[in-house]
Amino acid sequence: MKVYISADIEGVTGVTHWDETIKGKEGYEKYAQQMTLEVKAACEGALNAGADEIWVKDAHDSGRNLDHNQLPKNTKLIRGWTGHMYSMVQGLDPTFDALLFVGYHSASGTNTNPLAHTMNDSKINYIKLNGEILSEFLFHTYIATYLNVPVVFLSGDLGLCDEANRINSNIVTIPVKEGIGGATISIHPQLALELIKDGVEESLKKDFSLYKIQLPESFQLEISYRENRDLMKALNYPGVEQIGPKEVAFKADDYMEIVRAVEFLV
């Protein structure tokens, strides 16, 4: 069994302030270590379920946060960014049996994580897809769905776990914290590791047909920018239309056209 794990940090237990997510800032090293341990726990759960090949994408910021020495020997770690439009699941293809998300967080425009954002917090107010707030989880889940790779597991904040289970109630979710305003209520780091390990093992032992997700027949992407100059730049992308003071829209029937547009517009 070949498994892909995409890991972020804003959904790791305890992470509450932006400084804890930025190299060189106070608290970063502690939470980068917890990020590594949560990924390690996911890998161990996958091994227990029979995985013999595990790819891990370090999908936070520079893509250089995880300590590979602490992960199992059969893992391949993708560090940095290739520039491919698959972004946080770059390298994913139909040869993978399952996709897992670790440390993921709620989307821009939601209030269930003090660090809620989608793709580019400094540039974007929110992104919507077919009228609904778009999270990084859903954006990349639809990529996996397009490639016929089932999404089986998610750990992160409670708000995002609830979103995942609305999409498919069979996805195994482990909420390691809850965001309230500028604060978080987090479970103990060691408990998070135990739950993630067991949850991943459970998710990979299920009938994968239970994880099936149906892509919409058509898509409308809406992006709200913080600055007018970014809106003006976006209007140069073929098919983009202005629909508000700082909002643009783009329509497509093929989801890969949405993914390509996001790569250039966000």
VEXDRENTOR-392584 format. One line per field, with one value per residue (C-alpha): residue number from 1; residue in one letter; chain; z, y, x. Coordinates in steps of 0.001 Angstrom, whole numbers, plus 500000, padded with zeros to 6 digits. Layout:
BEGIN
num NUM / ... $
residuo A / ... $
cadena A / ... $
zz Z / ... $
yy Y / ... $
xx X / ... $
This chain:
BEGIN
num 1 / 2 / 3 / 4 / 5 / 6 / 7 / 8 / 9 / 10 / 11 / 12 / 13 / 14 / 15 / 16 / 17 / 18 / 19 / 20 / 21 / 22 / 23 / 24 / 25 / 26 / 27 / 28 / 29 / 30 / 31 / 32 / 33 / 34 / 35 / 36 / 37 / 38 / 39 / 40 / 41 / 42 / 43 / 44 / 45 / 46 / 47 / 48 / 49 / 50 / 51 / 52 / 53 / 54 / 55 / 56 / 57 / 58 / 59 / 60 / 61 / 62 / 63 / 64 / 65 / 66 / 67 / 68 / 69 / 70 / 71 / 72 / 73 / 74 / 75 / 76 / 77 / 78 / 79 / 80 / 81 / 82 / 83 / 84 / 85 / 86 / 87 / 88 / 89 / 90 / 91 / 92 / 93 / 94 / 95 / 96 / 97 / 98 / 99 / 100 / 101 / 102 / 103 / 104 / 105 / 106 / 107 / 108 / 109 / 110 / 111 / 112 / 113 / 114 / 115 / 116 / 117 / 118 / 119 / 120 / 121 / 122 / 123 / 124 / 125 / 126 / 127 / 128 / 129 / 130 / 131 / 132 / 133 / 134 / 135 / 136 / 137 / 138 / 139 / 140 / 141 / 142 / 143 / 144 / 145 / 146 / 147 / 148 / 149 / 150 / 151 / 152 / 153 / 154 / 155 / 156 / 157 / 158 / 159 / 160 / 161 / 162 / 163 / 164 / 165 / 166 / 167 / 168 / 169 / 170 / 171 / 172 / 173 / 174 / 175 / 176 / 177 / 178 / 179 / 180 / 181 / 182 / 183 / 184 / 185 / 186 / 187 / 188 / 189 / 190 / 191 / 192 / 193 / 194 / 195 / 196 / 197 / 198 / 199 / 200 / 201 / 202 / 203 / 204 / 205 / 206 / 207 / 208 / 209 / 210 / 211 / 212 / 213 / 214 / 215 / 216 / 217 / 218 / 219 / 220 / 221 / 222 / 223 / 224 / 225 / 226 / 227 / 228 / 229 / 230 / 231 / 232 / 233 / 234 / 235 / 236 / 237 / 238 / 239 / 240 / 241 / 242 / 243 / 244 / 245 / 246 / 247 / 248 / 249 / 250 / 251 / 252 / 253 / 254 / 255 / 256 / 257 / 258 / 259 / 260 / 261 / 262 / 263 / 264 / 265 / 266 $
residuo M / K / V / Y / I / S / A / D / I / E / G / V / T / G / V / T / H / W / D / E / T / I / K / G / K / E / G / Y / E / K / Y / A / Q / Q / M / T / L / E / V / K / A / A / C / E / G / A / L / N / A / G / A / D / E / I / W / V / K / D / A / H / D / S / G / R / N / L / D / H / N / Q / L / P / K / N / T / K / L / I / R / G / W / T / G / H / M / Y / S / M / V / Q / G / L / D / P / T / F / D / A / L / L / F / V / G / Y / H / S / A / S / G / T / N / T / N / P / L / A / H / T / M / N / D / S / K / I / N / Y / I / K / L / N / G / E / I / L / S / E / F / L / F / H / T / Y / I / A / T / Y / L / N / V / P / V / V / F / L / S / G / D / L / G / L / C / D / E / A / N / R / I / N / S / N / I / V / T / I / P / V / K / E / G / I / G / G / A / T / I / S / I / H / P / Q / L / A / L / E / L / I / K / D / G / V / E / E / S / L / K / K / D / F / S / L / Y / K / I / Q / L / P / E / S / F / Q / L / E / I / S / Y / R / E / N / R / D / L / M / K / A / L / N / Y / P / G / V / E / Q / I / G / P / K / E / V / A / F / K / A / D / D / Y / M / E / I / V / R / A / V / E / F / L / V $
cadena A / A / A / A / A / A / A / A / A / A / A / A / A / A / A / A / A / A / A / A / A / A / A / A / A / A / A / A / A / A / A / A / A / A / A / A / A / A / A / A / A / A / A / A / A / A / A / A / A / A / A / A / A / A / A / A / A / A / A / A / A / A / A / A / A / A / A / A / A / A / A / A / A / A / A / A / A / A / A / A / A / A / A / A / A / A / A / A / A / A / A / A / A / A / A / A / A / A / A / A / A / A / A / A / A / A / A / A / A / A / A / A / A / A / A / A / A / A / A / A / A / A / A / A / A / A / A / A / A / A / A / A / A / A / A / A / A / A / A / A / A / A / A / A / A / A / A / A / A / A / A / A / A / A / A / A / A / A / A / A / A / A / A / A / A / A / A / A / A / A / A / A / A / A / A / A / A / A / A / A / A / A / A / A / A / A / A / A / A / A / A / A / A / A / A / A / A / A / A / A / A / A / A / A / A / A / A / A / A / A / A / A / A / A / A / A / A / A / A / A / A / A / A / A / A / A / A / A / A / A / A / A / A / A / A / A / A / A / A / A / A / A / A / A / A / A / A / A / A / A / A / A / A / A / A / A / A / A / A / A / A / A / A / A / A / A $
zz 500000 / 498928 / 501133 / 500771 / 503827 / 503506 / 506674 / 507824 / 511192 / 512009 / 512856 / 515150 / 518795 / 520840 / 517926 / 518627 / 517458 / 514083 / 515737 / 516524 / 512790 / 511558 / 511536 / 513952 / 515993 / 519613 / 519978 / 516414 / 517234 / 519838 / 517474 / 514460 / 516674 / 517525 / 513803 / 513175 / 515946 / 514653 / 511180 / 512721 / 514523 / 511237 / 509560 / 512366 / 512004 / 508274 / 508828 / 511242 / 508563 / 506021 / 504190 / 502596 / 500944 / 502524 / 500910 / 503139 / 501852 / 504240 / 503188 / 505597 / 504570 / 503201 / 503175 / 505453 / 508894 / 509402 / 510782 / 508460 / 510943 / 513263 / 510608 / 509656 / 507184 / 504434 / 504168 / 501330 / 502357 / 499865 / 501113 / 499480 / 496521 / 492923 / 491652 / 490534 / 490707 / 493019 / 495730 / 499116 / 497445 / 494749 / 493565 / 494190 / 491357 / 490763 / 491964 / 495580 / 497492 / 499987 / 500987 / 504617 / 506026 / 509291 / 511063 / 508744 / 509688 / 509002 / 506014 / 505665 / 506574 / 509403 / 513168 / 514299 / 514390 / 515287 / 512395 / 509855 / 506303 / 502763 / 500770 / 501061 / 504159 / 503315 / 499942 / 500275 / 502370 / 501318 / 498497 / 497657 / 495430 / 494213 / 496819 / 499815 / 501715 / 500344 / 502728 / 501804 / 502829 / 500320 / 497546 / 497777 / 498501 / 495153 / 493473 / 495025 / 493954 / 490390 / 490503 / 492036 / 495266 / 498345 / 501216 / 504345 / 507315 / 508703 / 511918 / 512784 / 514393 / 515241 / 512716 / 509819 / 511082 / 511083 / 507488 / 506415 / 507923 / 506150 / 502884 / 503780 / 507232 / 506742 / 506727 / 510034 / 511768 / 514865 / 516243 / 518343 / 519231 / 519056 / 518168 / 519959 / 518969 / 519393 / 521651 / 521313 / 523546 / 522774 / 523818 / 525381 / 522802 / 523764 / 523518 / 520063 / 518940 / 520229 / 518607 / 515270 / 515154 / 515949 / 513663 / 510660 / 511213 / 511431 / 508303 / 506180 / 507277 / 506063 / 502686 / 500545 / 498538 / 501626 / 501018 / 497567 / 496935 / 493931 / 492199 / 491207 / 487508 / 487215 / 489303 / 490093 / 491874 / 493782 / 495288 / 497528 / 497617 / 500320 / 497856 / 494638 / 492797 / 493233 / 491857 / 488837 / 488204 / 488442 / 485690 / 483232 / 483667 / 480806 / 481895 / 485150 / 485769 / 488459 / 490569 / 493465 / 494742 / 495456 / 494216 / 491031 / 489654 / 487301 / 485924 / 484584 / 484065 / 484560 / 488127 / 486876 / 485312 / 488779 / 490240 / 487494 / 488066 / 491834 / 491139 / 489242 / 491064 / 494685 $
yy 500000 / 503398 / 506332 / 510107 / 512399 / 516189 / 518044 / 521604 / 523269 / 525589 / 522566 / 520959 / 520729 / 523787 / 526082 / 529382 / 532357 / 533125 / 533344 / 529633 / 528887 / 531035 / 529955 / 532037 / 533220 / 532320 / 528928 / 527777 / 525014 / 523512 / 523299 / 522205 / 519292 / 518561 / 518738 / 516145 / 513913 / 514087 / 513111 / 510315 / 509049 / 509080 / 507125 / 504550 / 504124 / 503636 / 501027 / 499157 / 499117 / 497577 / 500555 / 499719 / 503090 / 506474 / 509854 / 512937 / 516499 / 519168 / 521634 / 524532 / 527829 / 527087 / 523360 / 522832 / 522101 / 518332 / 516337 / 513339 / 511511 / 511102 / 509499 / 505789 / 504647 / 503842 / 507458 / 509795 / 513463 / 516217 / 519429 / 522836 / 523622 / 522456 / 525137 / 522518 / 523585 / 520657 / 522735 / 521010 / 517606 / 518028 / 514611 / 512998 / 510730 / 507778 / 505265 / 506247 / 504221 / 506952 / 510584 / 511729 / 515275 / 516101 / 519473 / 521139 / 524220 / 526088 / 528389 / 532169 / 533594 / 531111 / 531616 / 528112 / 528681 / 531924 / 531125 / 530376 / 531151 / 529795 / 529585 / 533206 / 535070 / 538273 / 538619 / 536989 / 537816 / 534600 / 532116 / 530567 / 527634 / 527362 / 529921 / 528174 / 529163 / 527085 / 525519 / 524184 / 520787 / 520867 / 522381 / 519511 / 516870 / 517696 / 517263 / 513792 / 513040 / 514075 / 511616 / 508855 / 508832 / 508506 / 510964 / 508810 / 510831 / 514363 / 515780 / 519458 / 521893 / 520960 / 523342 / 521731 / 518217 / 519087 / 520329 / 517089 / 514990 / 517050 / 516161 / 512474 / 511169 / 508145 / 510207 / 509533 / 512873 / 513665 / 517158 / 518027 / 521534 / 524007 / 527656 / 530364 / 533934 / 534410 / 531371 / 527606 / 524746 / 521894 / 518273 / 517012 / 516574 / 512925 / 512152 / 513736 / 511340 / 508310 / 509363 / 510193 / 506865 / 504871 / 507007 / 506538 / 502792 / 502676 / 504793 / 502571 / 499368 / 500516 / 499716 / 502543 / 502722 / 504382 / 507465 / 508234 / 511938 / 513278 / 516297 / 519030 / 519139 / 522747 / 525247 / 528954 / 530312 / 533591 / 535385 / 538452 / 540371 / 542654 / 545114 / 546647 / 546029 / 542267 / 542494 / 544450 / 541881 / 539025 / 540606 / 539758 / 536035 / 534737 / 534293 / 536262 / 538839 / 541487 / 540946 / 543348 / 546132 / 543605 / 540373 / 538375 / 535222 / 532468 / 529625 / 526201 / 522736 / 521022 / 521187 / 521258 / 524633 / 525869 / 524474 / 526166 / 529470 / 529345 / 528794 / 532086 / 534151 / 533371 $
xx 500000 / 501337 / 500294 / 500690 / 500699 / 500399 / 501413 / 500798 / 501419 / 498501 / 496357 / 498947 / 497915 / 498890 / 499770 / 497990 / 500095 / 501677 / 505115 / 504858 / 504666 / 507580 / 511236 / 513296 / 510332 / 509624 / 507965 / 508606 / 511119 / 508803 / 505861 / 507911 / 508946 / 505306 / 504485 / 507202 / 505891 / 502312 / 503517 / 505578 / 502477 / 500556 / 503366 / 503357 / 499603 / 500028 / 502728 / 500472 / 497785 / 500153 / 501668 / 505014 / 505656 / 504915 / 505472 / 505314 / 504907 / 506161 / 503460 / 504008 / 505596 / 509113 / 508408 / 511415 / 509992 / 509993 / 512934 / 513244 / 515500 / 512544 / 510322 / 510313 / 512975 / 510490 / 509306 / 510185 / 510040 / 509216 / 510870 / 510536 / 508286 / 508535 / 506158 / 503646 / 500007 / 499151 / 500860 / 500449 / 500006 / 502646 / 503786 / 500401 / 499284 / 496917 / 499548 / 498793 / 496217 / 495280 / 495844 / 496067 / 496184 / 497997 / 498016 / 495512 / 493468 / 490248 / 489835 / 489969 / 486581 / 485964 / 486351 / 487364 / 491125 / 492950 / 495318 / 492572 / 493670 / 493636 / 496868 / 498069 / 496897 / 498785 / 497034 / 493611 / 490540 / 488821 / 488401 / 485036 / 484200 / 480609 / 479581 / 481166 / 484318 / 487221 / 489729 / 493161 / 491789 / 488919 / 491047 / 493526 / 490873 / 489282 / 492685 / 492908 / 489327 / 490179 / 493100 / 490931 / 492952 / 490695 / 491087 / 490865 / 492191 / 492455 / 493883 / 493635 / 491230 / 487649 / 486124 / 487969 / 487249 / 483544 / 483894 / 485580 / 482828 / 480173 / 481914 / 482154 / 481271 / 483541 / 486751 / 488486 / 489050 / 491091 / 490405 / 493449 / 492280 / 489424 / 489823 / 487835 / 488603 / 492344 / 492724 / 492896 / 491822 / 494211 / 494434 / 497681 / 500483 / 501059 / 497351 / 497305 / 500042 / 498168 / 494899 / 496538 / 498388 / 495240 / 493074 / 495336 / 495483 / 491684 / 491263 / 493508 / 491781 / 488357 / 486847 / 488242 / 485003 / 483466 / 485619 / 484240 / 483550 / 481657 / 483138 / 480669 / 479793 / 480979 / 482902 / 482839 / 485892 / 485584 / 488580 / 488509 / 491807 / 493145 / 494733 / 493369 / 496632 / 496208 / 492668 / 493903 / 496630 / 494095 / 491982 / 494785 / 494107 / 491911 / 488303 / 488554 / 485824 / 485469 / 482330 / 482948 / 485246 / 488017 / 486426 / 486922 / 485302 / 486418 / 484275 / 485252 / 483809 / 487182 / 488520 / 492113 / 491344 / 490362 / 493589 / 495613 / 493821 / 494490 / 498196 / 498340 / 495708 / 496634 $
